[in-house]
Amino acid sequence: MTEIPEHLRKRAEEARKKAAEKSGAAGATSGGEPAADGGAEEPAQSEAASRIPAHLLERSRAARAGAGSGAGGGQESSTAVAATAPAGGVATAAPPIAAGPGGHTQRLLTVVKSGSIQDVRAEPVDKVHVWPHLLVVEFVAALVLTAFLLLFSIFVNAPLQALANVNKTPNPSKAPWYFLGLQELLTMFHPMVAGVTIPGIGLFGLIIAPYTDRNPSNKPEDRKFAIALMTMFMMFWAVLVIIGVFFRGPGFNFTFPWREGLFFDL
């Protein structure tokens, strides 16, 4: 046979002793006289005092005392029940219900902060799909711009000039306004620097701008770096175009438009 471990045997013996003691105490209580109130309440009070705070115990005692003093009829009914009990039995009365302030028997267990019962884990994101939200807006904007250009070309006369004469070069010879910035750079730097290096640096800076400023906010005060970069880029080319249009005369020399006039035709 398999031997029982020593610690399990000791635990079983202790359980048997406790069960025997409980059964003996129950038999003595049922067959003998009831124990005194003070002796029965002391262990219960000591056990309760170890678990319940002192101020709650005091409040409970005060409530019981008030209920006992104010309920004379209850005591009489309990006495009547004890008197009408059979001779061999023990009459027990139901303990009085502890009433709180105002006679209420309800107790407030806890205060729960108001809010949603269901916790929403997914947070709303300010994003929309490209189709149809973005593409529809861009298509409508393209239609509006096309209609504006059509009406502008109908009401504004913009005739073509005469054919170019290779024997008569106009002085000054200026590029269209959107290329005047590059033409202005050619008067200051080498063609490689003016036509390739500087425009390439500007375009590369605009390409990497979204990766250097990853702030998702749409407010201008939160996008100072991106706004400053684009402003400097636009102002740089705007100043070059203004100089080429208004301040360049014959020979593409620097001049003042209020002295010699404006040398530029659309």
C-alpha positions as CSV (number, residue, x, y, z in Angstrom):
1,M,0.0,0.0,0.0
2,T,1.1,3.5,-0.5
3,E,2.1,5.3,2.6
4,I,0.3,8.6,3.5
5,P,2.7,11.5,4.0
6,E,3.2,12.8,7.5
7,H,2.0,16.4,6.8
8,L,-1.3,15.1,5.3
9,R,-1.8,12.8,8.3
10,K,-1.3,15.7,10.7
11,R,-3.7,17.9,8.8
12,A,-6.4,15.2,8.8
13,E,-6.0,14.6,12.6
14,E,-6.4,18.4,13.2
15,A,-9.5,18.5,11.0
16,R,-11.0,15.6,13.0
17,K,-10.3,17.3,16.3
18,K,-11.9,20.5,15.1
19,A,-15.0,18.7,13.9
20,A,-15.3,16.8,17.2
21,E,-15.0,20.0,19.2
22,K,-17.7,21.7,17.0
23,S,-20.1,18.8,17.4
24,G,-19.6,18.6,21.2
25,A,-20.2,22.4,21.5
26,A,-23.4,22.1,19.4
27,G,-24.7,19.3,21.6
28,A,-24.0,21.1,24.8
29,T,-25.8,24.2,23.5
30,S,-28.9,22.3,22.4
31,G,-29.1,20.1,25.5
32,G,-28.1,22.5,28.3
33,E,-29.0,26.0,29.3
34,P,-28.2,28.9,27.0
35,A,-25.0,30.7,27.5
36,A,-24.9,34.2,29.0
37,D,-25.2,37.1,26.7
38,G,-22.0,38.7,27.8
39,G,-19.9,35.6,27.2
40,A,-21.4,35.1,23.7
41,E,-21.1,38.6,22.6
42,E,-17.5,39.1,23.7
43,P,-15.9,36.8,21.2
44,A,-18.1,38.1,18.4
45,Q,-17.3,41.7,19.3
46,S,-13.6,41.0,19.5
47,E,-13.7,39.2,16.2
48,A,-15.8,42.0,14.6
49,A,-13.5,44.7,16.1
50,S,-10.6,43.2,14.4
51,R,-12.3,43.6,11.0
52,I,-14.6,46.6,11.3
53,P,-13.3,50.2,12.0
54,A,-13.9,51.7,15.4
55,H,-16.1,54.6,14.1
56,L,-18.4,52.2,12.3
57,L,-18.8,50.1,15.4
58,E,-19.7,53.1,17.4
59,R,-22.3,54.2,14.9
60,S,-23.8,50.7,14.9
61,R,-24.0,50.6,18.7
62,A,-25.7,54.0,18.8
63,A,-28.2,52.9,16.1
64,R,-29.0,49.7,18.1
65,A,-29.4,51.7,21.3
66,G,-31.8,54.2,19.6
67,A,-33.8,51.4,18.0
68,G,-34.0,49.5,21.3
69,S,-35.2,52.6,23.3
70,G,-37.7,53.8,20.6
71,A,-39.3,50.4,19.9
72,G,-41.1,49.5,23.2
73,G,-43.7,47.5,21.3
74,G,-41.0,45.4,19.8
75,Q,-39.7,44.5,23.2
76,E,-43.2,43.6,24.4
77,S,-43.8,41.4,21.3
78,S,-40.5,39.7,22.0
79,T,-41.5,39.1,25.6
80,A,-44.8,37.7,24.5
81,V,-43.1,35.4,22.1
82,A,-40.8,34.2,24.9
83,A,-43.7,33.7,27.3
84,T,-45.7,31.6,24.8
85,A,-42.8,29.4,23.9
86,P,-43.0,25.8,25.0
87,A,-41.5,24.7,28.3
88,G,-38.7,22.6,26.9
89,G,-37.6,25.0,24.2
90,V,-35.7,28.2,24.0
91,A,-37.4,31.3,22.7
92,T,-35.3,33.4,20.4
93,A,-36.3,36.9,19.2
94,A,-35.1,38.4,15.9
95,P,-32.4,41.0,16.4
96,P,-33.5,44.6,15.9
97,I,-32.7,46.2,12.5
98,A,-30.2,49.0,12.8
99,A,-31.7,52.1,11.4
100,G,-29.6,55.0,10.0
101,P,-30.2,58.7,10.1
102,G,-33.8,59.5,9.5
103,G,-34.9,56.0,10.1
104,H,-33.5,54.7,6.8
105,T,-32.1,51.2,6.7
106,Q,-30.3,51.5,3.4
107,R,-26.5,51.9,3.5
108,L,-24.3,53.5,0.9
109,L,-21.6,51.1,-0.1
110,T,-19.6,53.2,-2.5
111,V,-19.7,56.2,-4.8
112,V,-19.2,55.5,-8.5
113,K,-17.9,58.3,-10.7
114,S,-20.3,59.1,-13.5
115,G,-19.2,58.1,-16.9
116,S,-19.6,55.6,-19.7
117,I,-20.1,52.0,-18.6
118,Q,-18.5,50.6,-21.7
119,D,-14.9,51.5,-22.2
120,V,-14.2,52.6,-25.8
121,R,-10.7,51.6,-26.8
122,A,-10.7,52.9,-30.3
123,E,-10.0,56.6,-30.4
124,P,-11.5,58.7,-33.3
125,V,-9.0,59.6,-36.0
126,D,-9.3,62.7,-38.2
127,K,-8.8,60.8,-41.5
128,V,-10.9,60.3,-44.6
129,H,-10.5,58.1,-47.6
130,V,-9.0,59.5,-50.8
131,W,-12.0,58.3,-52.8
132,P,-14.5,59.8,-52.8
133,H,-13.7,62.6,-50.3
134,L,-10.5,64.0,-51.8
135,L,-10.8,63.2,-55.5
136,V,-14.3,64.7,-55.7
137,V,-13.2,68.0,-54.2
138,E,-10.2,68.1,-56.6
139,F,-12.3,67.3,-59.6
140,V,-14.8,70.1,-58.7
141,A,-11.9,72.5,-58.2
142,A,-10.5,71.6,-61.7
143,L,-13.9,72.2,-63.3
144,V,-14.3,75.6,-61.6
145,L,-10.8,76.7,-62.7
146,T,-11.5,75.5,-66.3
147,A,-14.7,77.5,-66.4
148,F,-12.9,80.6,-65.1
149,L,-10.2,80.3,-67.8
150,L,-12.8,79.9,-70.5
151,L,-14.7,83.0,-69.4
152,F,-11.5,85.0,-69.0
153,S,-10.3,84.1,-72.5
154,I,-13.7,85.2,-73.9
155,F,-13.9,88.6,-72.3
156,V,-10.1,89.5,-72.2
157,N,-8.3,90.2,-75.5
158,A,-4.8,88.7,-75.5
159,P,-3.6,88.7,-79.2
160,L,-0.5,87.0,-80.3
161,Q,2.5,89.2,-81.3
162,A,4.1,89.3,-84.8
163,L,6.5,86.6,-85.8
164,A,10.0,86.9,-84.5
165,N,12.6,88.6,-86.7
166,V,16.0,87.1,-86.5
167,N,17.5,90.3,-87.8
168,K,15.9,92.5,-85.1
169,T,16.3,91.2,-81.6
170,P,14.2,93.1,-79.1
171,N,16.1,95.0,-76.4
172,P,15.6,94.0,-73.6
173,S,14.8,90.3,-74.4
174,K,12.9,89.0,-71.3
175,A,11.5,85.5,-70.7
176,P,7.9,85.0,-69.5
177,W,7.3,86.0,-66.0
178,Y,7.4,82.5,-64.6
179,F,11.0,82.1,-66.0
180,L,12.2,85.6,-65.0
181,G,13.5,84.3,-61.7
182,L,15.9,81.9,-63.5
183,Q,16.9,84.7,-65.9
184,E,17.6,87.0,-63.0
185,L,19.8,84.3,-61.4
186,L,21.8,84.0,-64.7
187,T,22.9,87.6,-64.3
188,M,24.4,86.8,-60.8
189,F,25.8,83.2,-61.0
190,H,27.3,80.7,-63.4
191,P,24.7,79.0,-65.6
192,M,25.3,75.6,-63.9
193,V,24.7,77.2,-60.5
194,A,21.8,79.4,-61.6
195,G,20.0,76.8,-63.7
196,V,20.7,73.5,-61.8
197,T,22.1,73.9,-58.3
198,I,19.9,76.6,-56.8
199,P,16.6,75.3,-58.2
200,G,17.6,71.7,-57.3
201,I,18.3,72.7,-53.7
202,G,14.9,74.4,-53.5
203,L,13.0,71.5,-54.9
204,F,14.9,69.0,-52.7
205,G,14.0,71.2,-49.6
206,L,10.3,71.1,-50.5
207,I,10.5,67.3,-51.0
208,I,11.9,66.6,-47.6
209,A,9.7,69.2,-45.8
210,P,6.9,66.7,-45.0
211,Y,9.4,64.3,-43.4
212,T,11.1,67.0,-41.3
213,D,7.8,68.4,-40.0
214,R,5.4,65.5,-39.1
215,N,3.0,67.6,-37.0
216,P,-0.5,66.4,-37.9
217,S,-2.1,69.7,-36.8
218,N,-3.8,72.0,-39.3
219,K,-3.4,75.2,-37.2
220,P,-0.8,77.7,-38.5
221,E,0.6,78.3,-35.0
222,D,1.5,74.6,-34.8
223,R,3.2,74.4,-38.2
224,K,5.7,77.2,-37.9
225,F,8.6,75.4,-39.5
226,A,6.7,74.3,-42.6
227,I,5.1,77.7,-43.0
228,A,8.4,79.5,-42.6
229,L,10.1,77.2,-45.2
230,M,7.4,77.7,-47.8
231,T,7.2,81.4,-47.2
232,M,11.0,81.8,-47.7
233,F,10.8,79.8,-50.9
234,M,7.9,81.8,-52.4
235,M,9.4,85.2,-51.3
236,F,12.8,84.3,-52.9
237,W,11.3,83.6,-56.3
238,A,8.8,86.5,-56.0
239,V,11.6,89.0,-55.4
240,L,13.5,87.7,-58.4
241,V,10.5,88.0,-60.7
242,I,9.7,91.5,-59.5
243,I,13.2,92.6,-60.1
244,G,13.2,91.1,-63.6
245,V,9.8,92.7,-64.5
246,F,10.1,96.2,-63.1
247,F,13.8,96.9,-62.6
248,R,15.5,95.6,-65.8
249,G,15.8,97.8,-68.9
250,P,17.7,97.7,-72.2
251,G,20.7,95.4,-72.1
252,F,19.0,93.8,-69.0
253,N,20.6,96.5,-66.9
254,F,19.2,97.7,-63.6
255,T,16.9,100.6,-63.9
256,F,14.0,102.3,-62.1
257,P,10.5,102.1,-63.8
258,W,9.5,105.6,-62.7
259,R,12.4,107.0,-64.6
260,E,12.7,105.1,-67.9
261,G,9.4,103.3,-67.9
262,L,8.5,99.6,-67.8
263,F,10.2,97.3,-70.2
264,F,8.0,94.2,-70.1
265,D,5.1,92.9,-72.2
266,L,2.7,90.2,-71.3
